[in-house]
Amino acid sequence: MNKTDAQKQEIRSHKNFIFFLISFLVLIVSFILSLALGAEKLNPIRIIKALFDGGQDFQAVILFDLRLPRSLLVLLTGILLGGSGAVFQLFFRNPLAEPGILGISSGATLGAVIATFFGLFSGLTTEFILFKIISPINLFAFFGALASGIIVTALALTRYGRSSSVMLLICGTALGTLYSSLSSLLLLSGKKELHTIYTWILGSFNGRGWNELIFILIPAALSIILMFLICTPLDLLNGGEQTALSLGLNVTTLRVKVLICGALAVSASVCAGGTINFVGLIAPHIVRKFIGSKGKILVPASMIFGAILLLLSDTGARLLIDPAEVPAGVITSILGVPFFIALCIKKGSK
């Protein structure tokens, strides 16, 4: 490496450091705003003080019993969606790939609705230690996401070729619509208690708290670990699968890891706040504009921006028609649809 290359590398590293530093600061501000704003406004200084020394007054109860678990849940969900979106885009080499667009989010939702509809394992939760740690709804959401990922990948890798972006998007959109229709059919089948799930399907964190956070910790942690493990091998796919194979990458094993990682992330996010689309599309594109598309940088940075985007969306959802609340998934869809259309137009022009 000559002096010019070394200087470029140093400048790039400095730029990345500044980017991550600013991103963390924005994330902290977004988290504090999420704690402070809502039907009951909390003093940010009082929040910071209460986080360190606790408290028993009315605002402290709101903070620790309602706002803090919800904000942590939103934070973790944003990390999962942003990171999984970056992983899918790197693996499929398609900037439009995203868990919601690929139908995986709808598949996870269908699995959760099936578990709720049939009351599966409702009498076994006290008998099996597994269900004291992991919710049956979470398990069925995971299997729904995994099955959706396998199906859309199998269809996209047919006679149209392994790198067919058009086939991937068409199959994902069609399957996502099918899963959503089946979920709606179950909800409209006569069980009135299931109508409350509609706001959950739209993507809402209203009423979510410590129990939901504990339920998703295991799949979320496993998914995040997998993301960090596969982000560097994903860079080898830039030149195509044949090039990656010649460099010693086991593409089949990587595909399995991507599917498991995505299924874990999406199932956890669905159980946390319902179907929330476009976070995994927007976050990686914002990051890519600033620091490029290297996997080991893109994936963690997309996690941060996914968390920022969802925290701000959830905060906005609480303020938009205060004291009522708009589902956070509605906000992300309003932001994501024009973003997706603009990307499609740009990709088509190329």
N, C-alpha and C positions, 0 to 999 in steps of 0.2 A: 504494500500500500504506500503510494507516494504521499508527499506532503499535502497536496490538494485534496486527495481522498481522505486523509486523516482529518483535515480541517472540516470537510463536509460532514464527516461522521460526528465530529465534536459538535458542530452546529446543530445537526439533527438531534443528537442526544440532549443538548441544552433546550431545544425547542420542545421536545417531548416532555422533559422535566417541567418546564413552565406550563405546558398544557395540562398535565396531570395535577399540578399544584392548584391552578385556577379551577379545574374541575372539582377537586376536593372541597375547595372553599365554597363553590356554588352549591355543591351537594349539602354541605353543612347548613348553609343559609336556607336551602329548600326544606331541609328536615325541620329546622326551627320554625319556619313559617307554617309547616304542616302541623306542628304542635300548637302554635299560637292562634291560628285562624280557624273560624268555624262559627256555629251559632252563638257560642260563648267565647269572646275574645280573651286570650290570655296574654299577660305581659311577658315579652321575651326574656327580660331580665329575671322575672320571677320564675320562669321556666328553668333557666340555667341554674339558678340558686336551688330550686326544688330538686333538680336532678342530682345534686350533690349532697344536700342535707335533708331531703325528704320534706314532709309536711303533712298536716292533717286538715287544712282548711278546704273550702269548697273547690277552689281552683286546683289544689293538689290532687283531690279526688278525681276531677275531670282529667287531669294530666296523666295520672298513673293508671287509672282504670279504663279510660276511653281513648285518649289521644295517643299516648305512648305506644301501646300495643298495636293500634291501627297504623301509626306512622312506620313502625318497624316492619309490619306486614307489607305495607306499600313499598317500603325501601327494598325488602328482600324480593318481592315480586318483580319490581323494576330491574333489579340485578339479573334475575333469572331470564326475563323476557329479552332484555338488551343483549345479554351474553349468548343466549340460544339463537337469537336473530343473526348475530355475527357469525356464529358457528355454521348455521345453515347456509348463509351467503358464501362463506369460504368453501364449504364442502361441495355445494352444487355449482360453484363458480357463477352465481347468478345474483345480481344486486337486488332482485325483486323477491328473492326467497325470504320467507318469514313464517313463523309457526302458524299464524292465523291464515295467511294466504295459502299455505300448503294444506290446510284442512286439519292440522294436528290439534289446534285449540278446540275446534268443533268436535273432534273425535273424543278429546278428553272430557268435554262437557257432556257429550252423549253417555259416556261411561258413568259419570257422576250421577246423571239423571236416572239411568237404569238402576243404579244401586239404591237411589232414594225411592224410586217408583215401586220397586218390588220389596223394599224393606229388607234387603239382603243382610244377613248376619246380625239383624237387630237383636236377636235373642242370644247371640254368642259373644257379645262384646265383653261380658264379665267372665267368660270362661276361657278365652284364649288371650294370652298375654300380648300377642301380636296386635290385637285390636285395642289394647290399652295404650299402645304407642302410635299406631298408624290407623287412621280412620278408614273404614271400608269404602267410603266415598273416594278417598284419596287413592286407594288401591285400584278401584274401577276406573277412575280418571287416568291413572297411569297406564293401565292396560288398553284403555280407549285411545290414548295418545300413541302408544307403541304400535297398536294395530293400524292406526291411521298412517303413521310414518312408514310402516312396512308396505302398506297397500299403495300409497302414492309413489313410493320409490320404485316398486315393482312395475307399476304402470308406466312410469316415466322412462324405465330402462328397457322398453320393448323394442320393436323393430325400428322405432324412431331414433334410436341411438342413445348412448349413455349420457351425452351432454345436451340433450334436447331441453332447452329452457322453456320453450313454448309448451311442450307436452307436460312438463312438470307443473306449470302454472294452471293449465287447463284442467288437469286431473285434480290438483289441489283445490281449485275453486269449485269444481263440480262435486267432489266428495264432501267438501265443507258445507255446501248447500244441502246435500243429502243428510248429513249428520244433524244439521240444525233443524231440518224438517222433521226428522225422526224424534228429536228432543221435544219439539213443539207438539207433535202428535201425542207423545206420552203425557205431556203436561195438560193437554186438553181432553184427556180421556176420562175425566170425571172425578179424579181425586183432588178435591178443592185445596187441600193443604199444599199441593205442589205449585199452585199459582204464585206463591211467594217466591219461588225460585226464579221467576221471570226477571226480577231486578238483578239477581245473581248472574243470570245468563247475559244480561246487558253489561256486566262488569262493575260491580259495586262492592265497596269495602264497608258499607254501612252496617253497624252491628257486629263487625268482626273484632276479635280481640285476642287475648292470650291463648285460648284453646286452639284457635286456628293456627296461630304462630307456632305452637308446640307441635301440632300435627304435621306441619310441612317442613320442619327443621331437618329431619333425616333425609328425605328425597332432595331437598334444596341443597344441603351440604354435599351430598354425593354428586349432584349435577354440577355444582360449581367446581368441585375437585376435578371431575372429568373434563370440564371445559379448559381448565388450565393445563391438563395433561395432553390434550389433543390440539391445542391452538398452534403449536409449532409444527407438528406433522401436517396440519392442514395447508401450510404454506407450500408444501411440496406438490400440491395439486394444481398450482397455478399454471404449470405447463401441460396439464392434462394427465389422465390416469396412466397412459403408457410411459410417460416420462417419470411419473412418480414410482411406478413399478420398477423401472430401470434403476432408480435410486435406492431401491430396497424397501419401499413402503408397502406394507400389506394393506391394500385398499379395502378388501373385504372386512378385515378386522376393524379398520377405521370407520367404515360405514356402520358397523354394528355399534361401535362406541358412540357415534354421532346420533344414531336413532335412540339409544338408551339415554344418552345425555339430554336430548331434546324432549323425550317422553317424560323423564323425571322433572325437568324444568317446567314444562307446560302443565303437567298434571298438578304439580305443586302450586303453580300460579293460578290455575283454575279453581282449586280448592281454597285458595286464599281470597280471591276476589272475583271469581267468575271469568267469563270470556272477555279478555282485554286484547284487542288487536292493534297492530301497527307500531307498537313500542319497539318490537324487534326489527322493524323496517326502518324507522326514523333514526334511532340511536346510532347504528353502525354507519349510516350515511353522513351524519353530522361529524362523527369521529374521523371518517375517511377523508373528509374535506381538509382536516387540519393536520393529521399525522400519518396519512397513508393507510395501507391495507395489510401490513404485516400482522400475522395472526397473534403473536405474543404481545402485541401492543393493542391491536384492534379489539380483541375479545375483552380484556379487563377495562379498557376505556369505554366500550359499549355498555358494559355493566354499570359503570358510573353514570353515563348519560341516560341509560334506561331508567335508573333510579331517580335521577333528577326530573326527567320527563313525567314519570308517573306520580311522583310526589307533588309536582306543580299541578298536574291534571286533577289529582284527588282533592287538593286544596281548592282549586277553582270550582270543582264540582260541588263543594260544600258552600261556596260563596255565591254561585251564579243565581240561584233563586232562593236565597236565605229567607226563612229558616228551613225550607225544604231542601232536598238534596238531589242533584243529578248524578246518575251512575258515572263513575270515572271512565268506563269503557265508551260512553257516548262522547266524552271530550276527546279521548285519543282517536276515535273514529273520525270526528270532525276535523282533527288535525291531519290524520293519516290518509284519508281518501284523496284530497287534492295533492298531497305529497306523492302518493302512489301513481296517480294519473300523470303528474309531471314527469316522474321517472319513466313511465311507459312511453310517453311522447318523446322524451330525450333518447331512450334506448331504441325506439323505432326509427328516429331520424338518423341514428348512426348505422 
